[in-house]
Amino acid sequence: MSVQKNSNTIILNYSDNGRKNSYNIPENTAFADGKTFGYYLIKALVDQLDGEITVSGENNKNIRVVFNE
């Protein structure tokens, strides 16, 4: 997980390498489809901040949240 600040933008990145010893998002999860309660909550908070969320990757999940300061 990392957080960056560029000018007036804050970027939060979460990456999951899929290792069994770490908390990982299963490959077949409905998270990116918006079908889980957790995603619904995160999306609602991001929307309140007028931000955007992107989920990418198959084996390695990457979640990126961008919003203005």
C-alpha distances in whole Angstrom, upper triangle without the diagonal:
4,7,10,14,17,20,20,17,13,11,7,6,4,6,9,11,14,15,17,16,12,12,13,14,17,19,21,20,21,18,18,21,21,23,21,21,17,17,20,19,15,18,20,18,17,21,22,20,21,18,17,15,15,14,15,15,18,17,13,12,10,9,10,11,14,16,19,19
4,7,10,13,17,17,14,11,8,6,5,7,9,12,14,17,18,21,19,16,16,16,17,21,22,24,23,24,20,20,23,23,25,23,23,20,19,22,20,17,19,21,18,17,20,21,18,20,17,16,15,15,15,16,17,20,19,16,14,11,11,10,11,12,14,16,16
4,7,10,13,13,11,7,6,5,6,9,12,15,18,21,22,24,23,19,19,19,20,23,24,27,24,25,21,21,24,23,26,24,24,20,19,21,20,16,18,20,17,15,18,19,16,17,14,15,14,15,16,17,19,22,22,19,17,13,12,10,10,10,11,13,13
4,7,10,11,8,6,5,7,8,12,14,18,20,23,25,27,26,23,22,22,23,26,27,29,27,27,24,23,26,25,28,27,27,23,22,24,22,18,19,21,18,16,19,20,16,17,14,15,15,16,18,19,21,24,24,20,19,15,14,11,11,10,11,12,11
4,6,7,6,5,6,9,12,15,18,21,24,27,28,31,30,26,25,26,26,29,30,32,30,30,26,25,28,27,30,29,28,25,23,25,23,20,20,22,19,16,19,19,15,16,14,15,16,18,20,21,23,27,27,24,22,18,17,13,12,10,10,9,9
4,6,5,6,8,11,14,17,20,23,26,29,31,33,32,29,28,28,28,31,31,33,31,31,28,26,29,28,31,31,30,27,25,27,25,22,22,23,21,18,20,20,16,16,14,16,17,18,21,22,24,28,29,25,23,20,18,14,13,11,11,9,10
4,6,8,11,14,17,21,23,27,29,32,34,37,36,32,32,31,31,34,34,36,34,34,30,28,31,30,33,33,32,29,27,28,27,24,23,24,21,19,20,20,16,16,15,17,19,21,23,25,27,31,32,29,27,23,21,17,16,12,11,9,9
4,7,10,13,17,20,23,27,29,32,34,37,36,32,31,31,30,33,34,35,33,32,28,27,29,28,31,30,30,27,25,26,24,21,21,21,18,16,17,17,13,13,12,15,17,19,22,24,27,31,32,29,26,23,20,16,14,11,9,6,5
4,7,10,13,17,19,23,26,28,31,33,32,29,27,27,26,30,30,31,29,28,25,23,25,24,28,27,27,24,22,23,21,18,18,19,16,13,15,15,11,11,10,11,13,15,19,20,23,27,28,25,22,19,16,13,10,7,6,4,6
4,7,10,13,17,20,23,26,28,30,29,25,24,24,23,27,27,29,27,26,22,21,24,23,26,25,24,21,20,21,19,16,16,17,14,12,14,14,11,12,9,11,12,14,17,19,22,25,26,22,20,16,14,10,8,6,6,6,6
4,6,10,13,17,19,22,24,27,26,22,21,21,20,24,24,26,24,23,20,18,21,21,24,23,23,19,18,19,18,14,15,17,14,12,15,16,12,13,10,10,10,11,14,15,18,21,22,19,16,13,10,7,6,5,7,9,10
4,7,10,14,17,19,21,23,23,19,17,17,17,21,21,23,21,21,17,16,20,19,22,20,20,17,15,17,16,12,14,16,13,11,15,16,13,14,11,11,9,11,12,14,16,19,20,16,14,11,8,6,5,6,9,11,12
4,7,10,13,16,18,20,20,16,15,15,14,18,18,21,19,19,16,15,18,18,21,20,20,17,15,18,17,13,15,17,15,13,17,18,16,17,13,12,10,10,10,11,13,16,16,13,11,7,6,5,7,9,12,15,16
4,7,10,12,14,17,16,13,11,11,11,14,15,18,16,17,14,13,17,17,19,17,18,15,14,17,16,13,15,18,16,14,18,20,18,19,16,14,11,11,10,11,12,14,14,10,8,6,5,6,9,12,15,18,19
4,6,9,11,14,14,11,10,9,10,13,13,16,15,17,14,14,17,18,20,18,20,16,15,19,19,16,17,21,19,18,21,23,21,22,19,16,13,12,10,10,9,11,11,7,6,4,6,9,12,15,18,21,22
4,5,8,10,11,8,8,6,7,10,11,14,13,16,13,14,17,18,19,18,19,16,16,19,19,17,19,22,21,20,23,25,24,25,21,19,16,14,11,11,9,10,9,5,5,6,9,12,15,18,21,25,26
4,6,9,10,8,9,7,9,11,11,15,15,18,16,16,20,21,22,21,23,20,19,23,23,21,22,26,25,24,27,29,28,28,25,22,19,17,14,12,10,10,7,5,7,9,12,15,18,21,24,28,29
4,6,9,7,8,5,7,8,8,12,13,16,15,16,19,20,21,19,21,19,19,22,23,21,23,26,26,25,28,30,29,30,26,24,20,18,15,13,11,10,6,6,8,11,13,17,20,23,26,30,31
4,6,6,8,7,10,10,12,15,16,19,18,19,22,23,24,22,24,21,21,25,25,23,26,29,28,27,31,32,32,33,29,27,23,21,18,17,14,13,10,9,11,14,16,20,23,26,29,32,33
4,6,7,7,10,10,12,15,16,19,19,20,23,24,24,22,23,21,22,25,25,24,26,29,29,29,32,34,33,34,31,29,25,24,20,19,17,15,12,12,14,16,19,22,25,28,31,34,35
4,7,9,12,13,16,18,18,22,20,22,25,26,25,23,24,21,23,26,26,24,27,30,29,29,32,33,33,34,31,29,26,25,22,21,19,18,15,14,15,17,19,22,25,28,31,34,34
4,6,10,12,14,17,16,19,18,19,22,23,23,20,21,18,19,23,22,21,23,26,25,25,28,30,29,31,27,26,22,21,18,18,17,16,14,12,12,14,16,19,21,24,27,30,30
4,7,9,13,15,13,16,14,16,19,19,19,17,18,15,16,19,19,17,20,23,22,22,25,27,26,28,25,23,20,19,16,17,16,15,13,12,11,13,14,17,19,22,25,28,29
4,6,9,11,10,13,12,14,17,17,17,15,17,14,15,18,18,17,19,22,22,21,24,26,26,27,24,22,18,17,14,14,13,12,10,9,8,11,12,15,18,21,24,28,29
4,6,8,7,10,8,10,13,14,14,12,14,12,12,15,16,15,17,20,20,19,22,24,24,25,22,20,16,14,11,12,11,10,9,9,7,10,10,14,16,20,23,27,28
4,5,5,9,9,11,13,14,14,13,15,14,14,17,19,18,19,22,23,22,25,27,27,28,25,22,18,17,13,13,11,9,9,10,9,12,13,17,20,23,26,30,32
4,6,9,10,10,12,15,14,14,17,16,15,18,20,19,20,23,24,23,25,28,28,28,25,22,18,16,12,11,9,6,6,8,8,12,14,17,20,23,27,30,32
4,7,9,10,10,13,12,12,16,15,15,17,20,19,19,23,24,23,25,28,29,28,26,23,19,17,13,13,11,9,10,12,11,14,15,19,21,25,28,31,34
4,5,7,8,10,9,9,12,12,11,14,16,15,16,19,21,20,22,25,25,25,23,20,17,15,12,12,12,10,11,12,10,13,13,17,19,22,25,29,31
4,6,5,7,5,6,10,10,9,11,14,14,14,17,19,18,19,22,23,23,21,18,15,14,11,13,13,12,14,15,12,14,14,17,18,21,24,27,30
4,5,5,6,6,9,8,6,9,11,10,11,14,15,15,17,19,20,20,18,15,12,11,9,11,12,12,14,14,10,12,10,13,14,18,20,24,26
4,5,8,9,11,10,7,10,13,11,10,14,16,14,16,19,19,19,16,13,10,8,6,8,10,11,13,13,10,10,9,12,13,16,19,22,25
4,5,8,11,11,9,10,13,13,11,14,17,16,16,20,21,20,18,15,12,11,9,11,13,13,16,16,13,14,13,15,16,19,21,24,27
4,6,8,9,6,6,10,10,8,11,14,13,14,17,18,18,16,14,11,11,10,13,15,16,18,18,15,15,13,15,15,18,19,23,25
4,7,9,7,7,11,12,11,13,16,16,17,19,21,21,19,17,15,15,13,16,17,17,19,19,16,17,16,18,18,21,23,26,28
4,5,5,6,9,10,11,12,15,15,16,19,20,21,19,17,15,15,14,16,18,17,19,19,16,17,15,17,17,21,22,26,27
4,5,5,6,9,10,10,13,14,15,17,19,20,19,18,15,17,16,19,20,21,22,21,18,18,16,18,17,20,21,25,26
4,5,5,6,9,10,11,12,14,16,17,18,17,16,13,14,13,17,18,19,20,19,15,15,13,15,14,18,19,22,23
4,5,5,6,8,10,10,12,14,15,16,14,13,10,11,10,14,16,17,19,17,14,14,11,13,12,15,17,20,22
4,6,5,6,9,10,10,12,14,15,14,13,11,13,13,17,19,20,22,21,17,17,14,15,14,16,17,20,22
4,5,5,6,9,10,11,13,14,14,13,12,14,15,18,21,22,24,22,18,18,14,15,13,16,16,19,20
4,5,5,6,9,10,11,12,11,10,9,11,12,16,18,20,21,19,16,14,11,11,9,12,13,16,17
4,5,5,6,9,10,10,9,8,7,10,11,15,18,20,22,20,17,15,12,11,9,12,12,15,17
4,6,5,6,9,10,10,10,10,14,15,19,22,24,26,24,20,19,15,15,12,14,13,16,17
4,5,5,7,9,9,10,10,14,16,19,22,25,26,24,20,18,14,14,10,12,11,13,14
4,5,5,6,5,6,7,11,13,17,20,23,24,22,18,16,12,11,7,8,8,11,12
4,5,5,6,7,9,13,15,19,22,25,27,25,21,19,15,14,10,11,9,12,14
4,5,8,10,12,16,18,22,25,28,30,28,24,21,18,16,12,12,10,11,13
4,5,9,11,15,18,21,24,27,29,26,23,20,16,14,10,9,6,7,9
4,7,10,14,17,20,24,27,29,27,23,20,17,14,11,9,6,8,10
4,7,10,14,17,20,23,25,23,20,16,13,10,7,5,4,7,10
4,7,10,13,17,20,22,20,17,14,11,8,6,5,7,10,13
4,7,10,14,17,19,16,13,10,7,6,4,7,9,13,15
4,7,10,13,16,14,10,8,6,5,7,9,12,16,18
4,7,10,12,10,7,6,5,7,9,12,15,19,21
4,7,10,8,6,5,7,9,12,14,18,21,24
4,6,5,5,6,9,11,15,18,21,25,27
4,6,6,9,12,15,18,21,24,28,30
4,6,10,13,16,19,23,26,30,32
4,6,10,13,17,20,23,26,28
4,7,10,13,17,20,24,25
4,7,10,13,17,20,22
4,7,10,13,17,19
4,7,10,14,16
4,7,10,12
4,7,10
4,7
4
